[in-house]
Amino acid sequence: MLSIRNLHAGIEGKEILNGINLEIKAGEVHAIMGPNGSGKSTLASVLAGRQVYEVSRGSIDFLGKDLLELSAEDRAREGLFLAFQYPVEIPGLTTTNFIKTAVNETRKYRGEDPLDAVAFLKLMREKMALVNIDQSLLSRSLNEGFSGGEKKRNEIFQMAMLQPKLAILDETDSGLDIDAIRVVASGVNKLRNKENAVLLVTHYQRLLDYITPDFVHVLYNGRIVRSGPKELALELEERGYDFIKHENGLAAEV
Amino acid sequence: MNEMQSTIEKTVLSDYKYGFITAIEADEAPMGLNENTVRFISAKKNEPEWMLEWRLKAYRHWLGMVEPKWPNVSYPPINYQDIIYYSAPKQKISLGSLDEIDPELRKTFDKLGISLDEQKRLSGVGVAVDAVIDSVSIATTFKDQLATLGIIFCSMSEAIQKHPELVKKWLGSVVPATDNYFSALNSAVFSDGSFCYIPKGVRSPMELSTYFRINAENTGQFERTLIVAEEGSYVSYLEGCTAPMRDENQLHAAVVELVALDKAEIKYSTVQNWYPGDKDGKGGIYNFVTKRGICLGDYAKISWTQVETGSAITWKYPSVILKGDHSVGEFYSVAVTNHHQQADTGTKMMHVGKNTKSRIVSKGISAGVSNNSYRGLVHVNRKAINARNYSQCDSLLLGDRCGAHTFPYIEVKNNSAIVEHEATTSKIGEDQIFYCNQRGIDAETAVALIINGFAREVMNQLPMEFAVEARKLLAISLEGSVG
């Protein structure tokens, strides 16, 4: 589904990603872990097409298309979803209106008719139940005055509405208590199937207690320095990131 | 950041859709202004002597006045002798019924989306239209139907002929000819406009509206609107306006007066879309307008809602004099400026009666190299016990070459008053646009969503029939402006 080859990217001339290679297939859940500043969020942003990041080398293939050639909105319409670490507030715009626009713009791109009010409401009700989100939250201005947990739940609700092929969750667990993490994780688990894939970007192992990854990758200094099964996350939890830093210290200097 | 700016610029650049010119012969006054011009206009309209005297008095007063310099706008001096003060499309037959309108004019209004066809009334909710082109009203729909309820809705010219007592009583009672430079000019040379009279206890069953169109070259439009709502009556009135794209600036100096008696309510909505000039600031309408209402009776209410997207320069302050006890004044405004547009707009709430309330919600949106100022006065009279005002002024900036300014003036002469003022300034953030992009929404649509969200509180005040159009208009006037 997603194939990243030798990806180099940075911001304002400073290179942050130093040759990333990653292969994600349909039905898989991958976790990217790493200490602060290792490039985790940069990777998520580059995949989603944030313009401030410049890609200097490498390629990304997404469902047979050259991802780097697509605009941010077209990547989304092709089925790439990013759950933001810091969801953005838009005063006066209701979440309902926002997500309706998003759903119908995506449908238009795919050559489908827009959903009428009845069909949209039906879809919304179904997905609301799935991620356990309240109607009253959706009638409020997008993310305005939402608690941290409400914001993240809203992200997962949008993911449910848009039914992406690949969902990237950028530090979705940050700032959440255990109960909130559980709610969010259960939403994500319900949305998993053989057709889609999930890329979890996280600093801590605890989210992985609730969403079990098939693969764990450790990102350090802009490269994936280790990959392994879910047990790798536990090892990291136990030993901290220091041993990774130590093992890779010299390599990073070169 | 530069990329974002260019996207903003792109979104803001859009073509003005109403810029076409109707080729029709016109009956015009000679260019320039003197006493003879005033006499010419009055004679054209076959006015009674008192009306001519009223105009001449205003004209003589105007001669001794100077143009106001305090607005936060700049423009080269206007030569008042270079303007044609009266221009009427020549029509083949005199207007007996709606069927006799010149097809060219009917086509013009069709093109603008204004139906002069009473049959086209939608599912019970109609909008009665007075269509004004340059200096004259060419048609007023649903007049007969409204007349059965005692509602008078006609052009100002007709009102002067048929209802002189009402006109004499109220014209200039809210905005005296001597009020300011442009109101004096308007009083001298006004050519048409709408007159509405709602009798005691009557609720107007439909929206009344006037559509103003400037067509002729080198002309100024000086219209006059007067709405009188008798005790316990209600009317919702809409006003829309457009003009062709021309390289020279054209002057539009209107006066609107509203009178609400005991327990009467007037809701006045404007969607102003005069030609704003091109992206380099060439051409466009100078919109110098005086709008004022008076809550003359107790428990009266006047509510102004305006969506201002057009004009090269806008200078207007729809105001309310809260004379009656317990009267209410409201002002809801969205003003959009783009390219080189300049707006200095706001309101005055004059609290005179006891227990009066006013509410001001102003949303300014600036893009390009435009300048957008809110100027508002809340005045609480010495005798105005328990006056209450709430003002909120929010500015949204697109890009970093435009300006937003707020000039709130508060004068409180009674200790029992509660006056609140809140102001915010924000920018459309790159992160907001990216968030929308990531959900499959392109930058232009994202800007439209953000703008409409920002203006929602005001847009919600518009009558349904207008709200949809106004939302589109907001998006269009800022098309191409974000990234």
Interface residues (C-beta under 8 A of the other chain):
Chain A: A48 G49 R50 Q51 V52 S71 A72 E73 R75 A76 R77 F81 L82 F84 P87 V88 I90 P91 G92 L93 N97 F98 I99 T101 A102 E105 T106 Y109 S141 L142 Q158 L162
Chain B: E3 M4 G429 E430 D431 Q432 F434 Y435 C436 N437 Q438 R439 G440 I441 D442 A443 T445 L449 I450 N452 G453 F454 A455 R456 E457 G483
